[in-house]
């Protein structure tokens, strides 16, 4: 039971990070029907930028939480500008092109970001500084760290704020109108280009937060670190129902739980043949089952057909 509860905690932490990235995928897809495969690499840029800032300020005398906050703010700004530029240069000219064109462009942009990051930060993995106390808190068997608590609390606050933004604000109404029909929304005074750019910026900010969380939780950063979280987050978005914010949240948390619980028991289930590093099996088997039984995802899809 202790192992099970520990894996539940690990799964919630992992799923929280997946959910933040999955929201970026699902918001963009919901508005312009584009799978931005470079989104995972935006997470990587956020992690590396925060690493550079934290390392540069290591001797400034600032406490760890302040270094984390400064690094996070810098990562959000850089990622927001990066995603805004990507949308404007790489995706906007292809909105009327066949869907295969922006998809290939997104893959190319992902490879470009990885290559640029490898040139700037070099290919070797780098240890991310321990900014918060490493002492684990005993919960009567399972343990949780201060960093993991911060990840869970921050994710809850961010997700609540995003739901409020989408459902209660003028920008949120404009986003929903653009997702429904951008041409009609434009006739009603909405500026679709501005709304789409804002969506990319918000998604980049979420990816930057997830990147900082990932680096702080696992203690390492490198140029290729965004591929697997990006792929898993896309899986989570599809699992929950891509185009649906609640679906992205549910899919992310569910995928994290499946992966962590599977990792905890994979060795026993296979008689020691497969170790915990094969836990990806559970995530993608779950995706296959959901897509086979419910192709629109667990919570369906709220993306309207374009008129």
N, C-alpha and C positions, 0 to 999 in steps of 0.2 A: 504493500500500500504506500509505503514511503517513497519508493521509486516512482510509482504512478503519480503521486501528488507533485513530486519534483518535476516530472516531465510535463505535467499540466502547467506549472509555472513557466517552465522553459518554452512551452508551446505558446502560451499567451504573449510572452515577450517577443518571440520570433514572429508570431502572427500579427502583432501590432505593427512591426516594421514592414511586413508584407502589405498590410492594409494601407499604410500611408503611400506606398509606391503604387499599389493597385488603384488607388483613387485617382492618381495622375493619369493612368492608362484609361480608366473608365470615363473620366471627364472629357478628355480629348476625343475619345471614340464617340461618346454621346453627342458631341456637337458637330464634328466633321467626319465621322466614320473613318478615322485614321488610327491604325495601330502604330504608335510611336515607339518603335523598337530601340530607339536611342535613349529612352527614358531611364533604363537601368544604369546607363553610363553617366547620366546626370547625377544619379546617386553617388557614383564613383568620384565625380568631380567635386561634389560637396564634401565627401569624406577627405579627399586629398587637400582641398583648400583649407578645411578646418585643421587638418594636420599641420599644414604649413604655418598657419596663423598661431596655433597653440605652441608649436616648436619655436617660432620666432619670439614669442612673448614669454618663453619659459623662465627667463631670468629677470622678468619685470617685477617680481614680487607679488603679483596678483594671485588671489586664492584660486583653487581649481575650478570652482563653480563659475567664477568670473571669466577665466580663460575659456571655459566651455561655452559660455554665453557669447563672448566676443567671436570665437571661432565659428559658432553657429550663425551669427548675424552675417559675418563675411561670406560664409558658404551660401546662405540664402540669396544674398545680393548677386554673387557671381553666377549661381545656377539660374536665377531669374533672368539675368541679362543673357546668359547663354541660350536658354530655351526660347526667349523672345527672338533672338537672332536666328536661331534654327528655324523657327516657325516662319519668320519673315523671308528668309533667303531660300530655304530648302523646301518648305511645304506649301507656302501660299501660292507660288506660281503653278503648282501642280493640282490645285483644287478641282479644276475641270478636266484633268487628265484621267485616263483609265486608272482604276484602283491599284493596279500592279505597279504603276510608276511611283507613287508616293511610298508604297511599301518597300520597294527596292531602295529608294532614297533614304528611308529610315534606317535600313540595314547598313547602307553605306555610311550614313552619319554616325552610327554606332561604332563602326570600325575606325572612322576618322577620329572620333573622340578618344578611343582607346590608344590609338597611335600617338596622338598629340600628348596625351597624359603620360605615355611611356617616355616620350622625348623630354617632357618638362620635369617629371618626377623620377625618371629612371625606372627600369622594370623590376627591380628587386623589392620584395615586401618590406614595409617599414613598421616598426612598433609604434602604436599610438599611445601617447602618455596616459598614465593612470591619473585622472583629474579628480575623481571622487574617492572617498574612502573605500578600500577593497574589502573591508570586514563584512562578512556575510551575516545576515540576520536569521537566527534560527526560528523557524515557525513550528517547532515541535517535531522535527524530523527533516522535512524539506527546508531548504534555505533559499534566501533571495538577497541580492546585493542592492546597494543604494542606486547603482546605475540602472538596474532592472526596474526598480520601483519608479524611478524617474521616467523611464521609457513608457511604462504602463500609464502613469498619470498624464504625461505629456500627450500621449496618443489619444487618450480619452478626451482631454480638453480640446485638442486640435480637431478631432472628428466632430465634436459637438459644435465647435465654432464654424466648421465647414458646412454642416447641415443648416445652421442658422444663416450663413451667408447665402446659400443656394435658395433657401425657402423663404427668407424674410427680407432680403435686401433688394434694392433696385438692380444691382449687378446680377444677383441670382435670378431675378425675373427675366432679365435680358438673356442670360445664359440658357434658361429653359425655353424662351421664345426662339432663340437661334437654333437650339437643338430640334425644336419642332419643325420650323421652316425658316431658314435664313432669309429667303427672299421676302416673305410676308413680314418677318420681323423688321427688315430694312425699311419697308413701306410704313411701318408703325413708328419709325423714329429710332429704332435700335441700330447701332453700328456694328454689324457682324464682325468686321475685321478687328475692331477694338475688343469685342467680347472674346473672340478666339485667342487673341494675344494674351488677354487677361487670364484665360483658362490655362494656357501654357505656362504663364508666370506662376500661377497658384500651384499647378502641378509640380513645377520645378522647386518651389519652396518646400513642398511636402517631401520631395525626393531628397532635398538637402538635409532636412531634419532627419529623415530615415538614414541617410549616409553617415551623419554624425553619430546617431544612435548605434548603428552597426559597428562603426569604428570603436566607439567607447565600450561596447559590450564584448566584442571579440578581440580588441587590442591590436589590430593590424590593418594596414591599408596597402593597396597596390593598384596598378592601372587596370587590371582585369577583374577587380572585385565586384563590379556592377553587373556582370553577365548573369550569374546565377540568381542573385536577388531579383533582377529585372525579369528573368524568365519565370521565377516562382510567383512574382507579383502579377505578371500577366496571366499565369495559370489561375491565381486567386481571383482575378477579375472575371475570367471566363467561368470559373467555378461558381461564383456568386451570381453571375448574370451581368455581362459587360454592358455598360451604359447605365447601370443602376448603382447609385452611391452606397445604399445600404447593402447591396449585393457584394460590392468590393470590400466593405468592412467585414461582413460575415465570411466571405470567401477567404480573406487574408487570415483571420483568426482561426477558422476551421482548418486551413491548410497548415498553419503553424502547429496546431494541436495534433493533427494527423502525423505530421513529420516527426515531431518530438516524441510522441507516444510510440510511434513505429520504431524510432531509433532506440528507445529504451528496451524494447522487447524483440527486436529483429534477431539478435543472436540466439535467444531462446527458441524463437519460432522456427529458425532454420538449423537448429542443432549446432550452432557455432560456425556454420559455413559462411554466412554473411555477417559483417559487422555493422556498427552504427553508421559508418560512412556510406552505406547503401540505402539510407533512409529516403533518398529521393524516389525510390521505387514506390513507396506508399503515396507520395504526393501525386505522381503522374498516373498511378492506377486509379486513385480517387477521381482525377480529372476525366479519365477515359470512361469510368462508370457513369459519372454525372452526364457527360456529353452523350453517352449512349442512351441513357434512360430519360434525360431531360436536356435536350440540346441547347435550350435558351438559358441554362444555368439554374441554380437553386431558386433564385428570386425572380426569374424571368428577365425580360429586357424591355426597357422603356424608350427605346430609340424609334422615333417615327420614321416612316418611309418618306423620302423627299418627294415633294410634289413636282 
